């Protein structure tokens, strides 16, 4: 499966005391097949976005927040195995 920004459409982020779609707090960019980045409009929600992506059902992603307070969440995309 090719990674697309739509992969993250179902993600709900707990931020500002409510739950909202990822698209309302950040922009997803697929950098290459092995990596996506999520640029948070407000850097203070980057950890919430990271947690929401990490907790996506069945995806087994291990995102991390870029150093330096830019509010960018890096999402390494595991290579799809031929088994699935």
C-alpha positions as CSV (number, residue, x, y, z in Angstrom):
1,X,0.0,0.0,0.0
2,X,1.3,3.4,-1.0
3,X,1.3,5.9,1.8
4,X,-1.1,8.8,1.2
5,X,-2.2,11.8,3.3
6,X,-5.6,10.1,3.4
7,X,-4.0,7.3,5.5
8,X,-4.3,9.8,8.4
9,X,-7.8,11.0,7.8
10,X,-9.3,8.9,10.5
11,X,-6.8,10.2,13.2
12,X,-8.5,12.1,16.0
13,X,-6.3,14.3,18.1
14,X,-7.0,15.2,21.7
15,X,-6.1,18.9,21.9
16,X,-7.4,22.0,23.6
17,X,-9.7,19.9,25.7
18,X,-11.5,18.3,22.8
19,X,-11.1,15.6,20.2
20,X,-10.7,16.9,16.6
21,X,-9.6,15.6,13.2
22,X,-5.9,15.6,12.5
23,X,-6.5,17.9,9.5
24,X,-7.7,20.6,11.9
25,X,-4.4,20.8,13.8
26,X,-1.8,20.0,11.2
27,X,-1.0,19.3,7.6
28,X,0.2,15.8,6.5
29,X,2.9,15.6,3.8
30,X,4.2,12.3,2.4
31,X,7.9,13.0,2.0
32,X,8.6,9.6,0.4
33,X,7.2,6.1,0.7
34,X,9.0,5.6,3.9
35,X,8.3,8.9,5.7
36,X,5.5,11.3,6.3
37,X,5.6,14.6,8.2
38,X,2.8,16.3,10.0
39,X,3.3,20.1,10.4
40,X,1.3,21.2,13.4
41,X,-0.3,24.7,13.0
42,X,0.4,25.1,16.7
43,X,3.7,23.5,17.9
44,X,2.2,23.0,21.4
45,X,0.0,20.2,20.1
46,X,2.9,18.2,18.5
47,X,3.0,15.7,21.3
48,X,-0.8,15.2,21.1
49,X,-0.5,14.6,17.4
50,X,2.4,12.1,17.9
51,X,0.3,10.2,20.4
52,X,-2.8,10.1,18.2
53,X,-0.8,8.8,15.2
54,X,1.0,6.2,17.4
55,X,-2.3,5.0,18.7
56,X,-3.9,4.5,15.2
57,X,-5.5,1.0,15.2
58,X,-3.6,-1.6,13.2
59,X,-0.9,0.7,11.9
60,X,1.9,0.1,14.3
61,X,3.6,3.5,13.5
62,X,6.3,5.0,15.7
63,X,6.2,8.8,15.1
64,X,8.4,11.3,16.9
65,X,8.5,15.0,17.3
66,X,11.3,16.8,15.4
67,X,13.8,18.5,17.6
68,X,13.8,22.2,18.0
69,X,10.2,23.0,18.7
70,X,9.1,23.4,15.1
71,X,5.9,21.4,15.7
72,X,6.7,18.8,13.1
73,X,5.9,15.2,13.7
74,X,8.0,12.7,11.7
75,X,6.2,9.4,10.9
76,X,8.4,6.6,9.6
77,X,6.3,4.4,7.4
78,X,7.1,0.7,7.7
79,X,7.8,-0.9,4.3
80,X,4.7,-2.9,3.4
81,X,5.5,-6.6,3.4
82,X,4.5,-8.8,0.6
83,X,2.8,-11.0,3.2
84,X,-0.1,-8.7,3.8
